[in-house]
Amino acid sequence: MAFTEDIDALEKRALEALAAVSDLAGLAEWKSTYQGKQGEVTKASRGLGALPSEERPAAGQRINALRTKLEAAYEQAEARLKEAALNQELEQDSIDVTLPGRKPEVGRLHPTTQILRQVSEIFSDLGFQIWESREVETDELNFGLLNTPPDHPARDMQDTFYIETPPDAPKVVLRTQTSPGQIYAMRRYAPEPVRVLLPGKCFRNEKVTARSEFMFYQFEFLAVGRNITMGDLKGTLNVLAERMFGKGTRTRLRPSYFPFTEPSAELDVSCFICKGKGCRICKHSGWLEIGGCGMVHPIVLRNGGYDPAEFSGFAGGFGPERIGMLKYDIDDIRLFYSDDLRFLEQFS
Amino acid sequence: MLVPLSWLKEYIDLDLSVDELVKRMTLAGMEVEGVEYIGVEGGELPWDPDKIFVCNILEVRQHPNADKLVLADVDYGAEKPHTVVTGAPNLYQYRDKGPLSHPLKSVFAKEGSRLYDGHQEGRVIVTLKGRPVRGVMSDAMLCSEKELGISDEHEGILILPDDAPVGTPLRDYMGEVVLDVALTPNLSRCLSIIGMAREISALTGLPLKLPEGKPKANGKSIEGRVKVTVEDSQLCPRFMAGLAEDIKIGPSPFWMQQRLRYAGMRPINNVVDISNYVMLEWGGPSHFFDADKVTDGHLVIRPAKEGERLTTLDGKPRELSAGQVLVCDPTGPLSLAGVMGGESSEVSDSTTRILVEAATWEPTSIRRTGQTFKLRSEASYRYERNVDSELLPTILNRCLQLLEDLAGATVAQGAVDVYGQPWQPYEMELPAREVKRLLGIELSAEEIAAQLAPLGFEPVVQGSGPEASVKVKVPSWRRDVQFTADLVEDVARLYGYDKIPATLLPDELPAADPHPELELEQKVRDLLAGAGLNEAITYPLTNMEWIARIDPAAADPSKYVRLANPSTPEREFMRHHVLTSLLEPLALNLREREKVQLFEIGRAYLPVEGELLPNEPLRLAIAMAGPRDLLAWHTPSNKQVLDFFDLKGVIEMLIERLGIEHQVMVVPCNDDPRLHPGRAARLVRAQGRKLGKKPVPDAAPLGVFGELHPQVRQRLELPAQRVAVAELELGELLAMAVEPRYHSISRFPATIQDFAVIVDRSIPASRVQAVLDQAAGNDLESITLFDVYEGPQVGEGKRSLAYRLSFRAADRTLSDETLVKVRAKIIKSLERELGASIRA
């Protein structure tokens, strides 16, 4: 049975050699050595002819078994070596993932813009359209038509920048409030109902301190219609407060005075930091003062082109800086318009 | 306004806690901004009722071992007197005089008392400890005002009035709670303790107790001794005068001084204090003249003549102008009516006869006079806000009564009363449905009447059911009530704003106009932030010095909108360019970091000839400077700086995204003094600019951009690096914006062809591209300039511009034949129009 033994030896040799193969090149070499046309298995199969005929079928089967076995072993080895090669490639390609990323430089919008956008969205959802009006305005529009004639004591509430004009010309001011926009908007729509949000820059000749600036923004909201009540004002403010300061924020109206509203009120919201329990931000009162509002004064309605006996409305004017200072705990309003990037970069 | 609570309680029996009162007042529109607790619980330093007492000083002896100290034997209600060591200079006069024959009341504090340290700046609390002072045991103290926290006075101990009850805890004798109430201009009726009490009475339902105030008036009749002439009753609706004689000037009683002090006024003497006291009590100012200085006892109220002079109480000579209201005598002006008295008729220590003026003045004239002289007094503040003429008899009587009681006056019988503009009572009707219409709450006419009654409106219900209304008589102190809305406010205030239910706006939405510009403005902001720029918002006010640094020729003040009353010369002129302002934060931030990229969307203010108001065009300004890449491990050499092309790229991106690339073009700009003449460009409107057509610049510029002129950079003290800036007419660009239109996506492949065009250096790239555009025909998909080369290979004065053109047809694959033809046409056009050659 020398032939069978030779085949056994060949099998053993081939499998041992295969086990020693360490890369795909060696594998190809092994393949040609054993499985190639001139390979050892072919050579061995040539020996079949020399065998007695009764031994041939068994020997042939043995050779075939060898072929099958080596083929299987080869495929296995190939898979192993390919995986090893891939692993090696992946390893060579690996990086220190803790190095910093290549960050795209993306700028930021000014915090005032961000707050005004949020406010605009809230009021848009309530059916208010956005309107803008001019910043250099006549005294008549800024005060007179808003029921604040010259020498009215309420003018003390708003120190005004006047523009140099010829002595006989009407007075011109830097608007102290966005309220003149009310008149424009009402005159555009009267006698149809109107809802507008008027954001914009305002100016007051005040001493600049951590708490007050000579330039600031305001957003004024105005709704005029046939059945608008102070209850509607409260409802609108509740929506604003909850969306601006978080669910559960409560509102409180305190009587106040503005020449262009009657009744007038000051809006407080429950402190969103301490939930009304009292903290540093709300000066332990549980309430934060937001701004003025009220029912549009009959004179203002009339100046806007509405009959105050038939129409009513509410209006209010709040400051985005004030809201920003409360929301982000900013202690100095002057930071807003000094445009120091170390400040601006803090707002996402 | 400062309101001592004990004074308020004289007119109303308040049974509320301070906190509750503060809350009720605030929620009724009388905002309490602060509460000061003086010597009582709630404050920083309550006076311990077991340790600090009213005392009587029995005898003062020299300290045996110290010149500046004395020993005082003090009765504070204990069984035997206590000896106190003190250095109070106001006790020196009693030194070694034996037992004092007259009471000398003060404040005694026992060991363990907590007091403010009199010797330290500010308010530092210390606890009194016994220790020997120069050999004499000192375990108690006589207190100064500062030590008690009443004032900063520490010159001597506090001397109390003779009738102060010895042994009474000081807290009970003079502890106080003072409310600081902020009053809006409509609440002039509350500018007095009684006015405030009336409001609180309406709020709480507690009854109001008004003081009786009538002088005995035993003197000779005023008839014929005082005469008043009012020349213009519009300026002086009512003038009353009374006469008090045999006056003895001296200090006012302690209780009055104390109230004035707590109310924020300085006690002067009995006469001045009475005038102030009555003003605080009732809200009506009065003025006292030295009757002997009023010639013929004749007061003439008239407008000033231009150039007349008057020296006011503060010793300042004032030149008067026409229209200011004066109280005069036949010889000349005595007082600036309602604003400040004059020096010549001022009450002095030797005054014995006083002419009391109680008057009302036209508010506007008072306000103007005060503004002209920058004079604001407690009196003028009230007059500006309207004083009730009907109140004047009360004011006059109360002053005269107090002059009798506290200054020993003999008051002349009768008064002079010139009432040229009598109060015209008026009635108003408030329909119940009006309350419902404005407030959204259902109140019956009876309920409405109940709210208004305590405010003095004498309401009467008329009719019934839904048509019921309330008829009111407007009280003379409520002239602010002109509209039914004013009454509705009072109803709402007393009903409680908090009880009005919140409702949502009725759901019919009013019409709205489209505002595409506002939406596009938001889009521009987002795009710029996405491109790495930070949004700034600057002050639009600037100054000539800053403008001159940027462009000396622009520093002509007459060309600007100018403030008549700037708060600082730095912010006096309204900018012509947003960039002028944006360079401020650029400079500021470049001091802190090397890379700054800012933009601002804001307005410029351009005066228009013959127009009252300026134009306010919406502009976009950009400023960028610094390294293109921030220092990082992947860009270790961040040496390339942001320049013209970084800026231009941002602008091109915006133009594309607004869809206006075919409406604008960029042309060189060498005449803007702010910009580097060789590195600046204008954005202009282009007419007929479409693929295949040669663009023609329009006259109307849409903006300018480029690098700052090196001299400007120096004048702005910016670091020596390029600064790329832009200012664009954003309003116009937004108005030009075009909505995108979809083009079908071709299924056929693109073919790429590259051209290296060698041209004279002087030919701008835009021209080369325009020629390419035009010659390439309709199948041109895109052009990309991918290389610019100058050097020996292309020859002196020439450069090579390498373009990649992509061709694609919508309906077929382009044949080689077509492309060869197009290529030949392009090369020919380049040669013919630009003298260009094509590099192989």
Interface residues (C-beta under 8 A of the other chain):
Chain A: L99 P100 R102 P104 E105 V106 G107 R108 L109 H110 T112 T113 R117 L126 G127 Q129 I130 W131 E132 R134 E135 V136 E137 T138 D151 H152 P153 A154 D156 M157 F161 Y162 I163 E164 T165 A169 P170 V172 L174 R188 Y189 E192 P193 V194 R195 K201 N205 E206 K207 V208 F214 M215 A223 G225 N227 I228 T229 M230 G231 D232 K234 G235 T236 L237 N238 V239 T251 R252 L253 R254 P255 S256 Y257 E262 P263 S264 A265 E266 M295 H297 P298 I299 P308 S312 F336 Y337 S338 D339 D340 L341 R342 L344 E345
Chain B: T26 L27 A28 G29 E31 T184 P185 N186 L187 P363 T364 R367 R368 E384 R385 K436 R437 L438 L439 G440 I441 F483 A485 D486 V488 E489 A492 R493 Y497 D498 I500 P501 A502 T503 L504 L505 P506 E508 L509 P510 A511 A512 D513 H515 L518 Q522 R525 D526 L528 A529 G530 A531 G532 L533 N534 E535 A536 I537 T538 Y539 P540 L541 V561 R562 L563 A564 N565 P566 S567 R571 M574 E584 P585 L588 N589 E592 R593 V596 Q597 L598 F599 R603 Y605 L612 L613 P614 E616 L630 A632 W633 H634
